[in-house]
Amino acid sequence: MNGELRKTLGARLTESGAQWLDAAAERIAADADAIRPLFPAAGRHCGRAQLDPEAGEHGWTVDDAVRAFLLTRLPLTGPALAKEVDDLYRYGDAAEKRGVLRALHLLDLGDEALPLVHDALRTNDTRLIGAALGPYGAAHLDPHAYRHGLLKCVFTGVPLAEVAGLRERRDAELARMFRAFARERVAAGRPVPADVWLVTDPEED
Amino acid sequence: MRIFDPHIHMTSRSTDDYEAMYAAGVRALVEPAFWLGQPRTSVGSFTDYFDGLVGWEPFRAGQFGIRHHCTIALNPKEANDPRCRAVLDVLPRYLAKDGVVAVGEIGYDAMTPDEDSAFAAQLRLAIEHDLPALVHTPHRDKAMGTRRSLEMVTESGILPGRVVIDHLNEVTVGPVHDSGCWMGFSIYPDTKMDEERMVRVLAEYGTDRMLVNSAADWGRSDPLKTAKTATAMLAGGFTEDDVDKVLWRNPVAFYGQSGRLDLGDLDPAEPAATYAGNSVLRGER
């Protein structure tokens, strides 16, 4: 996966961006603390455009992928890795927090990073809400939290196509919640986001 | 007319203000870290505040088509509180952020020894992080505070062209003009400076190194004072180009020294109506 990430990035980086990234990755592999000043600088050196220009605005950005790659280079395991990831999120700006959330499934964290996912789902920043429901969130959130995360997505306009695990995890309770949401929207004379029908049948009551 | 407000505390303002600012031509702003009216009692409440300045507030501004950057510092007033001094230790983490374009507000409040040391330490941080510095001048004993601020700048070794001395008036502008530092003016409804006085200062000292801000916050203040000063400048005989220089090109030049000012993709006409899902515009929470 890491090699794949670096390869994908290769096509999207300038020569100087690629040099910065490889030097940064090398420094982090040699000394974990080196990531602290490098992590915030990723966008300045490597850019912030969409990684896949065809993908929507909630897809990965170049700086997301750069930060994810840097995280995979950390020479840490177990509690030390969890602590560093937690600190990078805690002291991260919105882009850094998103970068951490994107990378969680690439790191050997068990469920140690679940509090970060919950933190992101409590925000009102749609970029963070979407990133929190990536593969890690889909694998580790309990059913109640996962359903509420999805409901928050349709509520705030994060496309469900950007969310992981929907096909495997949708259930009767989620369908009930979405139908109730649709009824409230109809009652208010407001449009119902089409994504609601990915989960529930429009003909059902 | 495009406007860059180089000093405004949006955390304390409403979405109505963002809409009115956009309609008046404001497309970019800098929000300096300062105090909140209520004294803080721990480092944690500072870091939560800083997180908002690099997280939620730029997101909120983006909903209204306005680009938000900030400055980060331990402010002079709270530099006197031993419970808050340890903020100095967490500053390097924040000074590395994309949206942080200067160290500030630093400077003097009551000119105490604790303020001296926090001011000097943060000018060193500005040099280390290759950032400009935003220096607040005190409400009380302003002329002395301005003079001592200039001495501190000289002692620190930071280049004067990378420093703005803010909240100036007719009495304090002269020595700052001579120092080579940038000159900041906060246009307020009834204190500090007003639009007409500002126009007279510009007529006397010229438009180089001049920054005009609203410094709007939780007190009686007006986020449209930048636009109103522009109108007063035109009425006072300045050209459209002079207005563009003072209210756009000057702040871009000053904060651009950080290398982190990101004004790309700014559409001068339309707000980012669909930016990141509209979560504030629609008010769906």
Interface residues (C-beta under 8 A of the other chain):
Chain A: R36 P37 P40 A41 G43 R44 E57 H58 Y91 D93 A94 A95 E96 K97 T123 N124 D125 T126 R127 F155 T156 G157 V158
Chain B: T47 D51 V54 G55 W56 P58 F59 V90 P92 R93 Y94 A96 K97 D98 G99 G259 R260 T274 A276 G277 N278 S279 V280 R282 E284 R285
